[in-house]
Amino acid sequence: MKTRRQNYLLFKNLQRLNLLFVFGILFFFQNEFSAQNSKLPTLENMPKSTKKCYLLGLEAYKSNDFFLALKYFEAVEAKGFRSQEERFLFIQILEKVGYYEKAVEQCEILEKDKFKNPLLNYFMALNLMRLVRTSQALDYIKFFLKSKEVRSEYPKETKHLQELKKYLESENAKNDTIIASVYNISENINTPATEFAPVILQDGLLFGSQGIDGIQFYNAKYASKADIPTTRKLYFSKGEKMNLSKPKAFPIEIIGYEISSICFDLSQRIAFLSACKYNQKLQKYTCELFISRKNDKVKDSVFWTTPIPIESLNLPESSNTHVTFGYDLLREKSMLYFASDRPGGRGGFDIWYSYYNPKNQQLGQAIHGGGKINTTLDDYAPFFHIPTNTLYFSTNGRGGFGGFDIFKSTLVNGAFQEVSLLGAEINSHQDDLFFVTDKNIEYGYLVSNRYSENSLINPHCCDDIFYWDKSKKDTVKKRNIEILLKDKNNNNISPVRYHLTEIDSNKNRIPIENKLVEDRIVLENLKQNATYEVDLFSKNFYRKKISIPKNNDSFKKMELTLDSINYNPIILPLVEFDFDSFSLTPIARQIIDSLVYPVLINNPSLIIELSAHTDSRGTDLYNETLSTKRAQSIKRYLIYSRDIDEKRLKAVGYGEFVPIAPNENEDGTDNLEGRQRNRRCEFRILRDEVDDF
């Protein structure tokens, strides 16, 4: 077996496929760009050929590696699309990775170019809905559904839009069913890779993770998916809510399988698991259900038996995943819910269940969860809340805030009731699933690929576990802010990147959004009782950080000015040295603190050159050596006294070779004023070292 592991390329963050339990491997194409690092390709190392970029992007798209496909198609966009069909595929990729605004912009371009494909209206409706532009989304849905020929040609999309229309016209589109604050929990729990399937236990949190043991790299040109060792395992962290200890491995493992979820029966002594592995015959990952039993009398420690497949539910060419344990009050029977793409469903993955007999620990046949909860697309991650007899689940087939959203339905007299959407804090414009709650529905956890600083390749790449708390009910009040950036000549600045951060009551900084926009910045759904910071930056401009305090304005417009970067040398007045000395005086330190240090602190991507100059007295070697030592003394002060990264500072001594005034008068006498001006220190921002964003 030859996988040819490398120390570069392909992290073993078996990235999300369209099947969320599956871990599609992000295969990089070694022959197309530098393999000296583990980053996605950039515009600098892309193939020069537009056709080559397109073909690589298409291959990544077909493999469900959407973030990789995005990089190649961004290169195609920069070079220029060769056809409307290429732009249309770009739209589909943007929708997959959650770049809805950009997708709408591209749809509008195709509309102006009179692109004929009816699915353009379908994708326009999806993206508008996820941007909460409800009336526009409904217009496109109605236009799509108006044509009998289109409905006949695209039955799957038709069923989906019918579901969306029903949702958008219902009260569910207007009312939240759970109001909560949501926080990304400790980095002890969340890694750069994927976390999933949280389970609240009596003394802590049980969850799955892919990254706690470290990230491995593979050469995708040679590595086989079937040969890559498994990485998804279960971990347990003691504590409650957000106060969780460093996780330890949970003593259940299925050799050769990636665990995707776990749940327990009412006694907490029987564990049901789903686990997946690559099926060489089917050329895809498939998942099976397993059962394990607890035995805590083995050597005074907790022991779980080796999980064995549940033969009554597993099918050779279908997947069964995402288990949760429930109870049917009408029949007084325990049930195991799970998601499956087995025959007999409505389309994609549906939620199924099986009655469980605790006496013989056997499960009956699989029963479809019904059309009340299942859609024609994918329905995932069920969680049954036994105290309220309510099923929570995620779907991308009902509308909502974007991607997979979390819904709920209560089981009454053996039948599920009307499905309702959870609130705007719990659901985001990205994918949200694996919702779990405590018995009183006061707090819990969910899994999402909403913004996270932990992700390796993209802020929305990899799932993290988030904590939600229902107690902060005043967060329902929202406000929107629009920011327009201008230069000193009152010209609009574009493009602009911004980082939005919430500052909570404990002064913790909670990342909310990191986005690049072409024109104005629109901050939506900000809490009225929360304080935010916004970092604003654009190429060739100094960064600006503003605070947005608590207030009750529902909408506010702001116009801000950014100062353009001065790339010319800036003289540091009064940074002088005693004769033949390179020691900084107290006044010199104050000048550095007031002129140089703030620029470095407020613009952490800038690199500067610190320079010192002399007049013409003394030899060339003496002057160059002395000026170098003086520049280095400023550099040392910034490093050791002000904690500036050494890599951001370059010290250069120019000696007498860059005068700004004559050292001598025309008659050969000393020009005292000129010599004084030439004995100076300067700093300048290095243009080629500026980080665009």
C-alpha positions in Angstrom: 0.0 0.0 0.0 1.6 3.2 -1.2 0.0 6.5 -0.1 3.3 8.5 -0.3 2.7 10.8 2.6 4.2 14.2 2.2 4.7 17.1 4.6 2.7 19.4 2.4 -0.6 19.6 0.5 -3.9 18.1 1.4 -4.7 18.5 5.1 -6.5 15.6 6.6 -9.5 17.8 7.4 -11.6 15.4 5.2 -13.6 18.4 4.0 -17.4 18.7 3.9 -19.1 17.1 0.9 -22.7 17.6 -0.1 -23.2 14.7 2.4 -22.3 16.4 5.6 -21.3 13.3 7.5 -18.9 12.4 4.7 -15.4 13.8 4.7 -14.6 14.6 1.1 -10.9 14.8 0.8 -9.7 18.2 -0.5 -7.3 16.8 -3.2 -4.9 19.5 -4.4 -3.4 19.2 -7.9 0.3 19.0 -7.3 1.4 19.5 -10.9 -0.5 22.8 -11.3 1.0 24.9 -8.5 3.7 25.1 -5.9 3.6 22.2 -3.3 5.8 23.9 -0.8 2.9 24.9 1.5 -0.5 23.7 2.5 -2.5 26.7 1.3 -5.1 26.8 -1.4 -3.8 28.1 -4.7 -3.6 31.8 -5.2 -3.7 34.1 -8.2 0.1 34.1 -8.2 0.6 30.3 -8.5 -2.4 29.6 -10.7 -2.0 28.1 -14.2 -1.6 30.9 -16.8 -4.2 29.2 -19.1 -7.8 30.2 -18.4 -8.9 26.8 -19.8 -6.6 25.0 -17.4 -8.0 26.9 -14.4 -11.5 26.2 -15.6 -10.9 22.4 -16.0 -9.3 22.2 -12.6 -12.1 24.1 -11.0 -14.7 21.9 -12.8 -12.9 18.8 -11.5 -12.9 20.2 -7.9 -16.6 21.1 -8.2 -17.5 17.6 -9.4 -15.6 16.2 -6.4 -17.5 18.5 -4.1 -14.4 20.3 -3.1 -16.2 23.7 -3.4 -13.6 25.9 -1.7 -10.9 24.6 -4.0 -13.3 25.1 -7.0 -13.9 28.6 -5.8 -10.2 29.5 -6.0 -9.8 28.2 -9.6 -13.0 30.0 -10.7 -11.9 33.2 -9.1 -8.8 33.0 -11.3 -11.1 32.4 -14.3 -13.1 35.4 -13.3 -9.9 37.5 -13.1 -8.8 36.4 -16.5 -12.3 36.8 -18.0 -15.1 34.2 -18.4 -15.1 32.7 -21.9 -18.8 31.9 -21.9 -22.1 32.5 -20.0 -22.0 28.8 -18.9 -18.7 29.3 -17.1 -20.2 32.3 -15.2 -23.3 30.2 -14.4 -21.2 27.4 -12.9 -19.3 30.1 -10.9 -22.7 31.2 -9.4 -23.4 27.6 -8.3 -20.0 27.4 -6.6 -20.6 30.7 -4.8 -24.0 29.4 -3.6 -22.4 26.3 -2.3 -19.8 28.2 -0.2 -22.2 30.8 1.1 -21.1 33.8 -0.9 -24.7 34.9 -1.6 -24.2 38.6 -2.4 -21.5 37.8 -5.0 -23.8 35.1 -6.4 -26.6 37.6 -6.9 -24.2 40.0 -8.6 -23.2 37.3 -11.0 -26.8 36.4 -11.6 -27.6 40.0 -12.5 -24.8 40.0 -15.0 -26.3 37.0 -16.8 -29.7 38.5 -16.7 -28.4 41.6 -18.5 -26.7 39.3 -21.0 -30.1 37.6 -21.5 -28.9 34.1 -20.4 -31.6 31.6 -21.3 -31.2 28.8 -18.7 -34.3 28.7 -16.5 -32.2 27.6 -13.6 -30.8 31.1 -13.4 -34.1 32.1 -11.7 -33.8 29.1 -9.4 -30.3 30.2 -8.1 -31.4 33.8 -8.0 -34.3 32.9 -5.7 -32.0 30.8 -3.4 -29.5 33.5 -2.9 -32.0 36.3 -2.5 -33.8 34.3 0.2 -30.6 33.7 2.1 -29.9 37.5 2.0 -33.4 37.9 3.5 -34.7 39.7 0.4 -38.0 37.9 0.7 -40.2 39.7 -1.7 -37.6 39.5 -4.5 -37.0 35.8 -3.8 -40.8 35.2 -4.1 -40.9 37.0 -7.5 -38.2 34.7 -8.9 -39.9 31.6 -7.4 -43.3 32.5 -8.9 -41.7 33.2 -12.3 -39.9 29.8 -12.3 -43.1 27.9 -11.2 -45.2 29.7 -13.7 -44.0 27.7 -16.7 -45.3 24.1 -17.1 -42.4 23.3 -19.4 -39.9 24.4 -16.8 -41.6 22.5 -14.0 -41.6 19.3 -16.2 -37.9 19.7 -17.2 -36.7 20.4 -13.6 -38.8 18.4 -11.2 -36.3 18.4 -8.3 -35.8 22.2 -8.4 -39.6 22.7 -8.8 -40.3 20.7 -5.6 -37.7 22.7 -3.8 -39.0 26.1 -4.8 -42.6 25.0 -4.0 -41.3 24.2 -0.4 -39.5 27.6 -0.3 -42.6 29.5 -1.5 -44.7 27.8 1.2 -42.1 28.8 3.8 -41.7 32.4 2.7 -45.4 32.9 2.7 -45.9 31.4 6.1 -45.6 32.9 9.6 -42.4 30.8 10.1 -40.6 33.3 7.9 -41.5 36.1 10.3 -41.4 34.5 13.7 -38.5 33.1 15.7 -39.2 30.0 17.8 -36.1 30.1 19.9 -34.3 33.4 20.7 -30.7 33.0 21.9 -27.2 34.4 21.9 -24.7 32.2 20.2 -20.9 32.0 21.0 -18.0 30.1 19.5 -16.7 28.1 22.5 -13.2 27.4 23.8 -10.4 26.6 21.4 -9.8 23.6 23.7 -12.9 22.2 21.9 -12.7 23.7 18.4 -9.7 23.0 16.2 -8.8 24.2 12.7 -10.4 21.0 11.3 -14.0 19.8 11.9 -16.0 19.3 15.1 -19.4 17.6 15.1 -22.2 15.8 16.9 -22.2 17.3 20.4 -24.0 15.3 23.1 -24.8 16.8 26.6 -24.0 14.4 29.3 -24.5 14.7 33.1 -20.9 15.9 33.8 -19.8 17.4 30.5 -19.9 17.5 26.7 -19.2 14.5 24.4 -18.4 15.4 20.8 -16.6 14.3 17.7 -13.5 16.0 16.3 -11.1 15.6 13.4 -8.3 17.9 14.5 -7.4 17.3 18.2 -4.6 14.8 17.3 -3.1 17.2 14.8 -3.4 17.7 11.0 -1.6 15.5 8.6 -0.7 16.4 5.0 -0.9 14.2 1.9 0.1 14.4 -1.7 -3.2 14.1 -3.5 -1.6 12.9 -6.7 -0.8 9.6 -5.1 -2.9 9.3 -2.0 -6.0 7.1 -2.2 -9.1 8.0 -0.2 -9.3 4.3 0.8 -5.8 4.3 2.2 -5.9 7.5 4.3 -6.1 6.6 8.0 -9.2 7.6 9.9 -9.2 10.8 11.9 -12.7 11.4 13.3 -12.9 10.3 16.9 -15.0 11.0 20.0 -13.8 13.2 22.9 -15.2 14.1 26.3 -14.8 17.4 28.1 -15.8 17.8 31.7 -17.8 20.9 32.8 -21.0 22.7 31.7 -22.1 25.4 29.3 -19.0 27.2 28.1 -16.8 26.1 31.0 -15.3 23.0 29.5 -12.0 21.3 30.3 -9.4 20.1 27.9 -11.0 17.1 26.1 -9.8 13.5 26.5 -10.5 10.6 24.2 -13.8 8.8 24.8 -13.3 5.0 25.1 -15.3 4.0 22.0 -13.6 3.5 18.6 -14.5 1.6 15.4 -11.3 0.6 13.7 -11.2 1.6 10.0 -14.3 3.9 10.3 -14.8 7.7 10.7 -17.3 8.1 13.6 -20.0 10.6 12.6 -22.4 10.6 15.6 -23.3 8.9 18.9 -26.4 8.8 21.2 -27.5 6.7 24.2 -30.6 4.9 25.3 -32.6 6.0 28.4 -30.4 3.9 30.7 -27.2 5.5 29.3 -25.8 2.0 29.1 -26.4 1.3 25.4 -24.6 3.5 22.8 -25.7 3.8 19.2 -23.2 5.1 16.7 -22.9 6.0 13.0 -19.6 5.6 11.3 -18.3 5.9 7.8 -15.6 4.6 5.5 -14.7 4.9 1.8 -16.5 2.3 -0.3 -14.1 1.4 -3.1 -16.8 -0.3 -5.1 -19.2 2.7 -5.0 -16.3 5.2 -5.1 -17.8 7.2 -2.2 -18.1 7.3 1.6 -20.9 5.3 3.1 -22.0 5.1 6.7 -23.4 2.3 8.9 -25.1 2.1 12.3 -23.5 0.3 15.2 -24.3 -0.6 18.8 -22.0 -0.8 21.9 -22.7 -1.8 25.5 -21.3 -0.3 28.7 -19.5 -2.5 31.2 -18.1 -0.5 34.1 -17.0 -3.5 36.1 -13.8 -4.2 34.1 -10.7 -3.3 36.1 -12.6 -0.6 38.1 -13.0 1.5 34.9 -15.7 2.3 32.4 -15.5 0.0 29.4 -17.5 0.0 26.2 -17.7 -3.2 24.1 -16.5 -3.1 20.5 -19.3 -1.6 18.4 -21.0 -4.1 16.1 -23.1 -3.3 13.0 -26.9 -3.1 13.4 -27.7 -5.5 10.5 -31.4 -4.9 10.6 -30.9 -1.3 9.5 -27.7 -1.2 7.4 -28.0 -1.5 3.6 -25.0 -2.3 1.4 -25.4 0.7 -1.0 -27.0 3.3 1.2 -25.8 5.4 4.1 -27.2 5.6 7.6 -25.9 8.4 9.9 -26.7 11.0 12.6 -28.3 9.0 15.3 -30.5 10.3 18.2 -32.7 8.4 20.7 -36.4 9.2 21.1 -39.6 8.1 22.7 -43.1 7.7 21.3 -45.6 8.5 24.1 -48.6 7.2 22.2 -47.1 3.7 21.7 -44.9 3.9 24.8 -41.9 2.7 22.8 -38.3 3.9 22.5 -37.1 4.9 19.0 -33.8 5.4 17.2 -33.9 8.3 14.7 -31.3 8.5 11.9 -30.7 10.1 8.5 -30.5 7.9 5.5 -30.5 8.0 1.7 -32.0 4.5 1.4 -34.7 3.8 -1.2 -38.2 5.0 -0.3 -37.4 8.5 0.8 -38.5 11.8 -0.7 -35.1 12.7 -2.1 -31.5 13.1 -0.8 -31.2 12.2 2.8 -34.4 11.8 4.9 -35.0 11.2 8.5 -36.0 7.7 9.4 -36.7 5.9 12.7 -36.8 2.4 14.1 -38.5 1.1 17.3 -36.2 -0.3 19.9 -36.8 -3.2 22.2 -34.8 -2.7 25.4 -35.4 -6.3 26.6 -33.5 -7.9 23.7 -31.7 -4.7 22.6 -33.0 -5.2 19.1 -34.1 -2.6 16.5 -37.0 -3.2 14.1 -37.4 -2.2 10.5 -36.6 1.3 9.3 -39.7 3.6 9.0 -39.8 6.8 7.0 -40.3 9.9 9.1 -43.0 11.2 6.8 -43.5 14.1 4.5 -44.2 16.5 7.4 -40.6 16.7 8.3 -38.7 15.3 5.2 -38.2 17.4 2.0 -37.0 16.6 -1.5 -33.5 17.7 -0.6 -31.4 16.7 2.4 -32.7 16.4 6.0 -30.0 15.7 8.5 -28.8 15.7 12.1 -32.0 14.8 14.1 -32.1 15.4 17.8 -35.1 14.2 19.8 -35.8 16.2 22.9 -37.6 13.6 25.1 -39.0 16.0 27.8 -41.0 18.0 25.2 -41.4 15.2 22.6 -39.8 17.5 20.0 -37.6 16.6 17.0 -35.0 19.1 16.0 -33.3 18.6 12.6 -31.5 20.4 9.9 -32.5 20.7 6.2 -31.7 22.7 3.1 -35.1 22.0 1.6 -37.4 24.4 3.5 -35.9 27.9 3.1 -34.6 29.8 6.1 -31.5 31.9 6.6 -29.2 30.1 4.3 -27.6 26.7 3.7 -28.8 24.1 6.2 -31.0 25.6 8.9 -32.4 24.1 12.1 -36.2 23.4 12.4 -38.4 21.6 14.9 -41.6 19.6 15.0 -43.4 18.1 18.0 -44.6 14.5 18.0 -48.3 14.5 19.1 -50.3 11.3 19.2 -47.8 9.6 17.0 -47.7 12.3 14.3 -45.4 15.2 13.7 -47.0 18.6 13.8 -46.3 21.8 11.9 -42.6 22.4 11.3 -41.2 25.7 12.5 -37.8 27.5 12.1 -35.5 28.3 15.0 -34.3 31.9 15.5 -31.9 34.1 13.7 -29.2 33.8 16.2 -29.2 30.0 16.2 -29.6 29.9 12.4 -27.0 31.8 10.3 -26.5 32.4 6.6 -24.2 29.3 6.6 -24.8 25.7 7.5 -26.3 25.0 11.0 -26.9 21.5 12.3 -26.4 19.1 15.2 -28.6 21.2 17.5 -28.8 19.9 21.1 -30.4 21.3 24.2 -30.6 20.8 27.9 -33.8 19.4 29.4 -35.3 22.9 30.0 -34.3 24.3 26.6 -32.4 27.1 28.3 -29.0 26.4 26.7 -27.2 23.9 24.4 -24.9 23.5 21.5 -25.0 23.4 17.7 -22.5 22.9 14.9 -22.0 25.5 12.2 -19.5 26.7 9.5 -20.4 30.3 10.3 -17.4 32.6 10.7 -14.5 31.1 12.7 -10.9 32.2 13.1 -10.0 28.5 13.6 -10.6 27.4 10.0 -7.6 26.5 7.9 -8.5 27.5 4.3 -11.6 29.8 4.6 -13.6 31.4 7.4 -16.5 29.1 6.4 -14.5 26.0 5.7 -14.8 23.8 8.7 -17.5 23.1 11.3 -17.1 24.3 14.9 -19.2 23.7 17.9 -21.1 26.8 19.2 -22.8 27.4 22.5 -26.2 29.0 22.7 -28.0 30.5 25.7 -31.7 31.4 25.7 -31.5 33.6 28.8 -30.4 36.7 27.0 -33.8 37.5 25.5 -33.2 41.2 24.9 -30.9 40.2 21.9 -34.0 40.0 19.7 -33.8 43.8 19.1 -31.8 44.4 16.0 -30.2 47.2 14.1 -28.5 47.7 10.7 -25.6 50.0 9.9 -24.4 51.1 6.5 -20.8 52.4 6.1 -19.5 54.2 3.1 -15.7 54.8 2.9 -14.2 57.8 1.2 -10.7 59.3 0.7 -9.7 62.9 1.5 -10.9 63.9 -2.0 -14.4 62.6 -1.2 -14.0 59.7 -3.7 -15.4 56.3 -2.8 -12.9 53.7 -1.8 -13.2 50.2 -3.3 -12.7 47.3 -2.6 -12.8 47.3 1.2 -12.3 44.5 3.7 -13.8 44.7 7.1 -13.7 42.6 10.3 -16.7 42.8 12.6 -16.2 41.8 16.2 -18.6 41.8 19.2 -17.3 42.9 22.6 -19.3 41.1 25.3 -19.9 42.2 28.9 -16.6 40.4 30.0 -14.6 42.3 27.3 -14.3 39.1 25.3 -13.9 39.6 21.5 -16.3 37.5 19.5 -15.6 37.4 15.7 -18.8 37.9 13.7 -17.9 38.6 10.1 -14.8 38.9 7.9 -15.7 40.1 4.4 -14.4 41.8 1.3 -16.9 44.1 -0.4 -16.7 46.2 -3.6 -18.7 49.3 -2.5 -20.5 50.0 0.8 -20.4 48.0 4.0 -23.8 46.8 5.3 -23.8 45.4 8.8 -27.1 43.6 9.4 -28.9 42.2 12.5 -26.6 43.8 15.1 -27.8 43.5 18.6 -29.0 46.8 20.0 -27.7 46.1 23.5 -24.2 45.0 22.3 -20.9 46.8 21.5 -19.1 46.1 18.3 -15.7 47.0 16.7 -15.2 47.2 13.0 -11.7 47.1 11.4 -11.7 48.8 8.0 -8.9 48.5 5.5 -8.2 48.9 1.8 -5.0 48.7 -0.3 -2.9 51.9 0.0 -4.9 53.2 2.9 -4.2 53.1 6.7 -6.5 50.9 8.6 -9.2 52.4 10.8 -10.9 50.8 13.7 -14.2 52.2 14.9 -16.4 51.3 17.9 -20.2 50.9 17.5 -21.7 51.4 21.0 -25.0 50.1 22.2 -28.0 52.1 20.9 -31.6 51.8 19.8 -31.2 53.0 16.2 -32.9 50.5 13.9 -30.8 51.9 10.9 -27.9 54.2 10.7 -25.8 55.5 7.8 -22.1 56.4 8.4 -19.6 58.1 6.1 -15.9 57.6 7.1 -12.6 58.8 5.7 -9.5 56.7 5.3 -6.1 58.3 5.1 -3.9 57.1 2.2 -0.6 55.6 3.1 2.4 57.9 2.6 5.2 55.8 1.1 7.7 58.7 1.2 10.3 58.9 4.0 9.0 60.6 7.2 11.5 62.5 9.2 11.5 61.8 13.0 12.1 65.3 14.5 14.2 65.5 17.6 15.4 61.8 17.3 19.0 62.9 17.7 22.1 61.3 19.1 25.0 62.7 21.0 28.3 63.0 19.1 29.7 59.6 18.1 26.8 57.9 20.0 24.0 55.6 19.0 22.1 55.7 22.3 18.5 56.9 22.2 17.7 59.9 24.3 14.4 60.1 26.3 13.1 62.7 23.9 13.9 60.4 21.0 11.9 57.6 22.6 8.9 59.9 23.1 9.0 60.8 19.4 9.2 57.1 18.3 6.3 56.3 20.6 4.1 59.1 19.2 4.9 58.7 15.4 6.1 55.2 14.6 4.6 53.0 17.3 0.9 54.0 16.6 1.3 53.3 12.9 2.6 49.8 13.6 0.0 49.0 16.2 -3.0 50.2 14.2 -1.7 48.6 10.9 -0.3 45.2 11.9 0.3 44.1 8.3 2.7 47.0 7.5 6.5 46.6 7.3 8.6 49.7 7.7 12.2 50.7 7.1 14.0 52.6 9.8 16.9 54.7 8.5 19.6 56.9 9.9 21.7 59.5 8.1 24.8 61.5 8.8 26.5 64.6 7.3 29.7 64.4 5.3 32.2 64.8 8.1 34.1 61.6 8.7 35.0 58.7 6.4 32.4 56.9 4.4 32.9 53.7 6.4 32.7 55.5 9.7 29.5 57.3 8.7 27.8 54.2 7.3 28.7 52.2 10.4 27.5 54.9 12.8 24.2 55.4 10.9 23.5 51.7 10.8 24.0 51.4 14.6 21.7 54.3 15.1 18.9 52.7 12.9 19.4 49.4 14.7 19.0 51.1 18.1 15.6 52.4 17.1 14.7 48.9 15.9 15.8 47.3 19.1 13.8 49.8 21.1 10.6 48.9 19.2 11.3 45.2 19.5 12.3 45.0 23.2 10.4 47.9 24.7 7.3 48.0 22.5 6.9 44.3 21.5 6.9 44.9 17.8 7.6 41.8 15.7 11.2 41.9 14.4 10.0 40.8 10.9 8.2 44.1 10.5 11.3 46.2 10.9 14.2 46.8 8.6 17.1 49.0 9.9 19.3 50.7 7.3 22.2 53.1 7.7 22.7 55.3 4.7 25.7 57.3 6.1 26.2 60.5 4.1 24.9 59.2 0.8 21.3 60.5 0.9 21.6 64.2 1.8 18.5 66.4 1.8 20.5 69.7 2.0 24.0 70.9 1.1 26.7 70.0 3.7 28.8 73.0 2.4 28.2 76.4 1.1 29.3 77.4 -2.4 32.5 78.9 -1.0 33.5 75.6 0.7 32.6 76.6 4.2 30.4 74.5 6.4 26.7 74.8 5.9 25.7 74.3 9.5 22.0 74.3 8.9 22.4 71.8 6.0 24.6 69.5 8.1 22.0 69.6 10.9 19.2 68.6 8.5 21.2 65.8 7.0 21.9 64.3 10.5 18.4 62.8 10.7 16.4 59.6 11.3 13.4 58.6 9.2 11.0 55.8 8.7 9.0 54.8 5.6 6.4 52.2 4.8 7.7 49.7 2.3 5.2 49.6 -0.6 6.1 46.1 -1.9 5.7 44.7 1.7 2.1 46.0 2.2 -0.4 43.3 2.8 -3.4 44.0 0.6 -5.7 42.5 3.2 
